[in-house]
Amino acid sequence: MSEPNIPQRAKLFIAIIFSSEEALAAVEKILLKKFGEIDFRSKTMPFVQTKQSSDMIRARYMVILSYRNLIRREDIVEIKLYTNRIEKRFSEKKIRMLNIDPGYLTLSNVFRATCKDYFHRAYLRKGVYLENEYRYVARRYQPWEWTTQDYHKPEHLYFFHELRRIYHNQIRG
C-alpha cells in the first residue's frame, strides 16, 4: 500500500489575455498585492484566438507572469476563483475585457486551471478543473495533443523552460 505524499510546492504563473495596456497594468497591480513579487515575465506576445468566446472582447495580446512565492498545489482552486472575480471587475455589460488563467509549474508538468469541463481535465472542486499543458520529457516540456495552440509557440515554450530553471534553482535553495 502506498502512503499519502504531500507534493512539493509549485511555481505559480498567471497568463493574461488582453487588448488594453491600461487594463493589464491595473490587473498586474492587483495580482502583485495578492501574490507578491513577480520574478519572471514573458514578452508581450500576439494572441491568436482559434475560437472567439462570446463573453469576451477580441483580445490581441498575451503576457505570462510568475511569482516568487511558491504555492500549495491545492490552492490553485482558490486562485482560479479569485482571478475569475477580477475578470468580472473588468467586464462591461457581461463582456470580459481580459482573460486571466492561473496555473502552476512543477519539474515534470505545467498545469492550467479552468472552469470548463472536458475529457482531458481533472475536476478539483468548486467548479475548477486542471489541465495538463506540458510534460517534461527528454529535457524539455512537450505539449499534449489537447494543449492550446498558443502554448505550442516557441515563445511560450521558452517562457516555461526558463521558469522551470528558476523554479529548480529556487527549490534547491
C-alpha positions in Angstrom: 0.0 0.0 0.0 1.3 3.4 -0.9 1.3 6.2 1.7 0.0 9.7 1.0 2.7 12.0 0.0 2.3 15.8 0.1 3.9 17.2 -3.0 6.5 20.0 -3.1 5.1 23.5 -3.6 4.7 24.6 -7.2 5.6 27.7 -9.2 2.5 29.9 -9.8 2.1 31.6 -13.1 -0.8 33.7 -14.5 -1.5 34.1 -18.2 -3.3 37.3 -19.1 -5.0 37.8 -22.4 -5.8 41.5 -23.1 -6.3 44.3 -25.6 -5.8 47.3 -23.3 -2.4 48.1 -21.8 -4.2 50.1 -19.1 -6.3 47.1 -18.0 -3.2 45.0 -18.0 -1.3 47.4 -15.8 -4.3 47.6 -13.3 -4.6 43.8 -13.2 -0.9 43.4 -12.6 -1.1 45.8 -9.6 -4.0 43.8 -8.1 -2.1 40.5 -8.6 1.0 41.9 -7.1 -0.8 42.8 -3.9 -2.3 39.3 -3.7 0.6 37.0 -4.8 3.7 39.1 -4.1 6.7 39.8 -6.2 6.8 38.9 -9.9 10.1 37.0 -10.6 9.7 36.4 -14.3 7.6 38.0 -17.1 7.1 36.9 -20.7 7.4 39.3 -23.6 4.0 40.6 -24.7 3.0 38.0 -27.3 0.4 38.2 -30.0 -2.7 36.2 -29.1 -4.4 34.3 -31.9 -7.8 33.0 -30.9 -8.8 29.8 -32.6 -12.3 30.2 -31.3 -13.9 33.5 -30.3 -15.6 33.5 -26.9 -18.9 35.3 -27.0 -18.4 36.8 -23.5 -15.0 38.4 -24.2 -13.8 41.2 -26.5 -11.4 40.3 -29.1 -8.1 40.2 -27.3 -4.9 40.8 -29.2 -2.1 40.1 -26.7 -0.9 37.7 -24.0 1.6 38.0 -21.2 2.5 35.4 -18.6 3.7 36.3 -15.1 5.3 34.1 -12.5 5.6 34.8 -8.8 8.4 34.3 -6.4 6.2 32.8 -3.7 5.5 29.1 -4.2 2.0 27.7 -3.7 0.5 24.6 -2.4 -0.9 22.8 -5.4 -4.4 22.6 -4.0 -4.5 26.4 -3.6 -5.0 26.7 -7.4 -8.8 26.3 -6.9 -9.0 29.5 -4.8 -6.5 31.3 -7.1 -8.7 30.5 -10.1 -11.9 31.7 -8.3 -10.0 34.9 -7.3 -8.9 35.6 -10.9 -12.5 35.0 -12.1 -13.6 37.7 -9.7 -11.0 40.1 -11.2 -12.3 39.3 -14.7 -15.8 40.2 -13.6 -14.5 43.5 -12.2 -13.0 44.3 -15.6 -16.2 43.4 -17.5 -18.7 45.7 -19.2 -22.2 44.6 -19.8 -21.1 40.9 -19.1 -18.3 41.2 -21.7 -14.8 40.5 -20.3 -12.1 42.9 -21.2 -9.4 40.3 -20.4 -8.9 36.7 -19.6 -6.8 35.5 -16.6 -5.7 31.9 -16.4 -3.6 30.8 -13.4 -1.6 27.7 -13.4 1.4 26.1 -11.8 4.7 24.6 -12.9 6.5 21.6 -11.4 9.7 20.0 -12.6 7.7 17.4 -14.6 4.5 19.2 -15.7 2.7 22.5 -16.4 -0.9 22.7 -15.3 -3.5 25.4 -16.1 -6.7 25.9 -14.1 -10.1 26.3 -15.9 -13.8 26.2 -15.1 -14.6 24.3 -18.2 -15.0 20.5 -18.2 -13.6 18.4 -20.9 -12.4 14.8 -21.3 -8.7 15.6 -20.5 -9.3 17.8 -17.5 -9.4 16.6 -13.9 -12.1 18.0 -11.6 -10.7 19.5 -8.4 -13.5 21.2 -6.5 -15.8 24.3 -6.6 -16.2 24.1 -10.3 -12.5 24.2 -11.1 -10.7 21.8 -13.3 -7.0 21.2 -14.0 -5.5 20.7 -17.4 -2.0 19.4 -18.0 -0.5 21.6 -20.8 3.1 20.1 -20.9 5.0 17.1 -19.6 8.8 17.2 -19.2 10.4 14.5 -21.3 13.9 14.3 -22.7 15.0 17.6 -21.1 12.2 19.7 -22.5 8.5 20.4 -22.0 6.3 18.8 -24.6 2.7 19.8 -25.3 -0.1 17.3 -25.5 -2.4 17.0 -28.4 -5.0 19.0 -26.5 -2.6 21.8 -25.5 -4.0 25.1 -26.7 -2.3 26.3 -29.9 -0.7 29.4 -28.3 1.1 27.1 -25.9 2.8 25.3 -28.8 4.6 28.5 -29.9 8.4 28.8 -29.3 8.0 31.9 -27.1 5.6 30.0 -24.7 8.0 27.0 -24.6 10.9 29.4 -23.9 9.0 31.0 -21.1 8.2 27.7 -19.4 11.7 26.3 -19.8 13.1 29.5 -18.2 10.5 29.3 -15.5 11.5 25.7 -14.8 15.1 26.8 -14.4 14.1 29.5 -12.0 11.9 27.1 -10.0 14.6 24.4 -10.0 17.1 26.9 -8.5 14.5 28.1 -6.1 13.6 24.7 -4.6 17.3 23.6 -4.5 17.8 26.6 -2.1 
